[in-house]
Amino acid sequence: MITVDLDSAESIDGDEGTQIKQIFHPHNTMLGIRYSIIKCSLWPGKRSKQHMLKSSEVYYVLSGSGVLYIDEQEFKVKADQAVYVPPHSKQNIQNTGDVPLEFLCIVDPAWKKEDEIIIK
């Protein structure tokens, strides 16, 4: 079994504008999983860059509130909500609250840099 302690996980800046802590990815588990999971943080008033993935993605909101933009649609999101993002969808998220927006991104198949396009 592999466990990850997010308190000690390295935090990096994502290309799309969020702060990221990697939880599971095929390259760090060696268990044959095909998905990846990261925890993202977005500060109040901030918005990630619009981007597109070749993979499908699920956002699961842990805390805070915001708006998730998928193609031409807007979804208000808050803690304990999940939203599915189909592959090849233009997407970005905005923190509309006054506390950090924290969420998990589950990507299947696993996220790869070459599978992500930053649009703006």
N, C-alpha and C positions, 0 to 999 in steps of 0.2 A: 504494500500500500504506500502511496505517496501523499504527503500532506504539504500544504503551503500555508505559511503564516504571513498574512498580508502586512502585518506590522513591520516585518523585517524584509519584505520584498522591495527590490529596487524600483524606484519611480522614475519613469522617463517621459519626455515630452513627445507626444504622438505627432506625426506629420500633419494630421487634420486639426490639431489645436487643443486636444485634451491631454490631461496628465494620465499616464497609464501604468498599471501594475499587472504584469503577466502572471496568470494563475496556472493554466495548463496549456500546453502546446505539444504537438507530437515530438518536437525535438527535445523537450525537457522532461518528458514522462517515460518514453521508451516502452510504453504499454500498448502501442498499436492504435491509439485513439486517432480519429480523423478530424476532430474539431479543435478549436482553441477557445479559451475563455480569458478575458482580461477585465480588470476593474478600472473604470474611467472616472475621472473627476473633472468637472468644469465649473469654474468660479462664477459667482453672481454677475449677471450682465454680459457674460461671454457667449460666443457662438462658435461652434466648430466650423472648419472649412467644408464646403460641399465636396463630397467625394463619392466614389462608386467602387463597389467590390464585385468580383466575379462570383463570390460565394454568397450564400444566404446568411442572414444575420438576425439574431434576436437581441433586442435591448431589454434588460430587466432593471427597472429603476429601484435603487436601494433607498435613496433619500433625496429630498429636494423636489423641485418641479421645473418643468420646461416645456418646450415645443419641439417635437421631432418632425422634421420635414422629409417626406419621401416622395420623390418626383414632384407632382403638383399638389400633393395633399399635406395637411398639417394635422398633427395629433398632439393634443395636450397630454403630458405625461406627469405622473407623480409616483411616490413610493408605492411599491407592491403592484406595479403594472408592468406588463410585458408587451412588446410590439415586434411583430415579424417584419423583416425587410427582405423582399425578394432579391435574388441576384441581379446585378446590373442596374440597380435603382440608384438614382441620384439621391443622396441623403446628407443631412447634417442636423445637429441638435443645438438648441439654445437654452441657456439657463435663464428663466424668467423670475426666479425666486431671489431671496436674500441670503440664502445659505448655499454651500456647494451642492451641485447636482452630481450625485454619485450613482453609477449604473454599471451593470455587467454587460459585456458584449460577448455573445456566444456565436462563433463563426464556423460554418460547416459547408465544405471542407475548410480546414484550418487556414487562418489568415497567412498570406504571403505578400511581401512587399510588392512583388511584380504583379499581383492580382488587384492592387488598389490604384485608382487614379484620383488624384486631387484635382478638382475642377476649378475651384476658386477659393 
